[in-house]
């Protein structure tokens, strides 16, 4: 009697585990997309100009971590002008920042780096340069 009960329990457990097929598991290898609307890479701005930075990050499922950093390079030295990090569960996210180019400068190399990950460990990365004179 006990062996019949054990066989029935084993059969029920086997059916339960087998019913979770591979279709129930979501495999995602798509890297989050990063589109920089402004500024355009390699743009040149004058002292006193306003540079509106707009970046859109998208994913086919949902985002997880988003990081952005803007660095200014001048005379071989680099300094962080702006940085942000956020957590999101949305499929898209927009970043905005307004930079006013300093008036007392000869040449500044700006480097914008954006990194985004999703909940499946996929990482998107985008870097662009623009300049101020």
C-alpha positions in Angstrom: 0.0 0.0 0.0 2.8 2.4 0.9 4.6 1.7 -2.3 1.5 2.5 -4.3 1.2 5.8 -2.5 4.9 6.6 -3.1 4.5 5.9 -6.8 1.4 8.2 -7.0 3.3 11.0 -5.2 6.3 10.5 -7.5 4.1 10.6 -10.6 2.3 13.8 -9.4 5.6 15.5 -8.8 7.1 14.4 -12.1 4.0 15.8 -13.9 4.3 19.1 -12.0 8.0 19.6 -12.9 7.6 18.5 -16.5 4.7 20.8 -17.1 7.1 23.8 -16.7 8.4 23.7 -20.2 11.0 25.9 -21.8 8.2 28.1 -23.3 7.6 29.3 -19.8 11.2 30.6 -19.5 12.0 33.9 -21.2 15.4 34.0 -22.7 16.5 37.6 -23.6 19.8 38.3 -25.3 18.7 41.8 -26.6 21.0 44.6 -25.4 19.2 47.8 -24.2 19.2 50.4 -27.0 20.7 53.8 -26.3 19.8 56.7 -28.7 21.4 60.2 -28.2 19.0 62.7 -29.7 21.2 65.7 -28.7 23.9 66.7 -28.9 25.0 65.2 -32.2 28.4 63.6 -31.9 31.4 65.7 -32.9 29.4 68.9 -32.5 31.2 72.1 -31.7 29.7 74.7 -29.4 30.8 78.2 -28.5 31.5 79.6 -25.1 28.2 80.5 -23.4 26.1 78.2 -25.6 23.4 76.0 -24.0 23.7 72.3 -24.8 20.6 70.2 -24.2 21.4 66.6 -23.6 18.6 64.1 -24.4 19.1 60.4 -24.3 16.5 57.7 -24.8 17.2 54.2 -23.4 14.9 51.3 -24.5 14.6 47.6 -23.9 12.5 44.8 -25.4 11.4 43.7 -21.9 12.3 46.1 -19.1 15.4 48.1 -18.0 17.2 47.7 -14.7 20.2 50.0 -14.1 21.0 53.2 -16.0 24.1 55.3 -15.6 25.3 58.4 -17.4 28.4 60.5 -16.9 29.5 63.7 -18.7 33.2 64.5 -18.4 35.0 67.6 -19.5 38.6 67.3 -20.7 41.0 70.3 -20.9 44.8 70.5 -20.9 45.1 66.7 -20.3 42.9 66.8 -17.2 39.4 65.4 -17.0 36.6 66.4 -14.6 33.1 65.1 -14.0 30.5 67.7 -15.0 27.4 65.6 -14.4 26.5 62.1 -13.5 23.4 60.2 -12.7 22.3 56.6 -11.9 18.8 55.3 -11.6 16.9 52.1 -11.3 13.9 51.4 -13.7 11.4 48.7 -14.4 10.1 50.4 -17.5 10.8 49.5 -21.1 12.0 53.0 -21.9 13.6 55.8 -20.0 14.7 59.4 -21.0 17.6 61.3 -19.6 17.8 65.1 -19.8 20.6 67.5 -18.8 21.2 71.1 -19.7 24.9 72.2 -19.9 25.9 75.8 -20.3 29.4 76.0 -21.9 31.8 78.1 -19.7 32.8 81.4 -21.1 36.4 81.4 -19.9 37.8 78.6 -21.9 39.9 77.8 -25.0 38.9 74.3 -25.9 37.0 71.6 -23.9 36.5 68.0 -25.0 33.2 66.7 -23.6 32.6 62.9 -23.4 29.1 61.6 -22.7 29.0 57.9 -21.6 25.7 56.1 -21.1 25.4 52.5 -19.8 22.2 50.5 -19.3 21.4 47.0 -18.2 18.2 44.9 -18.2 17.1 42.2 -15.8 18.7 39.5 -17.9 22.2 40.9 -17.6 22.4 42.4 -21.0 24.4 45.7 -21.1 24.1 48.5 -23.6 26.8 51.2 -23.9 27.1 54.4 -25.9 29.8 57.1 -25.9 30.0 60.3 -27.8 32.2 63.3 -28.0 31.4 67.0 -28.5 33.5 70.1 -28.1 33.4 73.7 -26.9 35.6 76.5 -28.1 
